[in-house]
């Protein structure tokens, strides 16, 4: 097998989770954990790409072999941009605060409980969704680049209906990185 002239690797993965409720009752808690690794192999001005969601040694070797074979079969790319070289200076961003990273179904259920208590006092039925995203991205290449970023965010969307079904209203907040900004009673 031909050795690569250059390699780029990208990782994306994390958690997408949430709690849904309808008619003032939780209907579902869900969580999706996902990860993917992609590799670009360069052979001169030819590029081959492959990816995998499996991280065992055999799967990683198969991914690299697939990308190498794709590069061997690829057309020349005369305008292929060079790899970003060496370590880069990136502005540090604290976008994965521990309270948000650890925000789970128990905390979401408590938010629903508080929201439903207000709905009950007002004689309304509450329905809504509390999504959470916690993702990691990482890029590296054989020219010395390494870039890593994590973020965690959540939101809360609430729809209230009158008991007779003749009126409704909604409020919500999304893209929140600081959990303390989500006030289920105020929403």
N, C-alpha and C positions, 0 to 999 in steps of 0.2 A: 504494500500500500504506500502511495506517495505521501511524503511528509508535507505538511502545510507550510506556506510561507508566512501566513498570519492567521490569527484566530480571534474572533470576538464571541463573548458569551454574555447572555442576558438571562437573569432570573426574575420571575414575577410570581408572587404567591401571597397567600394569606387567608383571611377569614372574611366572609360576608355572612352576617347573621341578622336576625330580626325577630320581633314579636308582633303578631297581628291580633287584633281583637275586633269583635262585632257584637252589637246588641249588649254592650257592657260586659262581655265575657271573652277571655283570651281563647282564641281559636287555634293558634299555632305558634310554636317556637321553632325556628329553623336555623340551621348553621350549614354553611358550605365552606369546606376547607379545600383550597386548590393551590397547585404550584406547577410551574412550567419552566423548563430550562431550554433555551434556544442557543444554537451555535452556528456561526458563519465561518466557514473554512475558505481561505483564499489560497489559490494555487496560481501564482502570477497574477494576471488580471481576470481570473475566473473565480466566481464565488458560488459556493453551495451552502444551502441552509437546511437544518433539520431541528426538530425539537422533541422533547419527551416530557411526560408527567411522572415518569418512574425514575427514581434516583439510585437504584442499585447499580453495581459496577457493570453488569452485562448490558443494562439499558443505556447507560452512559456511553459505553463503548460502541454500541449499535448506533446511537445518535451521531457520534463523531464519524463513524464509517459511512453512514448514509449521507452526511454533509460532504464528506470527501468525495464520494462517488458522484454526487450532484455537481460538485465543482469540476471534476474531471470531464463531465459531460456538458458543462455549461459553455456558452459562447464567451469569447473575450469581451471584456468591458473596458474599452479604451479610456473612459472618463471616470473610472473607479477612484473615489476619493481615498486619500491615505487614512490610516487609522489615527485616532487621537493619540498623541505620544505622551507617555509619562504621566506621573501624578498631576492632577489638576487641583486648583484651589476653588472650592465650592463654599458658598455661604452656608454655615450650619443652620439647620431649621429643626426646631423641636416640634414635630408634627405628630408624634406618637406619645402623648402624655400617658403615664401609667394608669390614671383613673379611667381613661377611655379604652386603653388596651385591655384592661381587666373588666370592662363593662359587659356583664353577662345577663342571662335570662332572669336571674333573681332580681337584679336591679331594674331590669325592664318591667318585670311583673309588678314591682313596687310603684313604678311610674304609672302603670296602667291602673293599679288600685287607687292611687291618688286622683287620677283623672276621672275614673268611674264614680268615685265618691262625690265629686263636684257635679257630675252629670246627674247622679241620683238626686242630689239636693235641688237641682233645677228642673227635675222631671223630664230629663232628656235621655236618649240612648246614645252612648258613645261608641264609635268605631274608629280604629286607627292603625297606625303602623309605626314601629320604632326600629329603623334600620341601623346597623353598625357595620363599618368597614374597617379592617385592619390589614394593610397591605405593605409588602416589602418589594422594592425593585433594586436590582444590582446589575451593573454592567462592568465588564472587565475585558481587557484585550491583551494580546501578546506584546504590545508596544508599551505596556506599563500602566495603562489606565485602570483605575478602580473607583467606581462611584456607587454609593449605597444610600438609599433613602427609605424611610418608613413613615407611614401616616396612619392615623386612626381618627375616624370621625363617626358621628351619629346624627340623628335627628328625631323628630317626633311630629307626626301628622295626625290630627284629630278631626273627625267629622261628628257633629252632634245633630240628632234628629229629634224633633218633638215626638212625644208619645203617640200623637194622632197621625204622624207621618206627613203633616202639612207644611212643615218648615224645617230647614236645616242650615247649618253654617259650619265653617271649618277654620282652623288655624294651624300653624305649624312652623317649624324651624328645621333647616337642613344644613348639612355641611359643617356641623359644629365640631370643633377640635377640643373645646373645653367643656366637659360634661356639666359643670355647674351652670352653664348658660341654658340648659334645658330645664324649664320649670313646668312640670305637668299640670300644676294647679293653675298657673297663669294662662297656659295654653288653653 
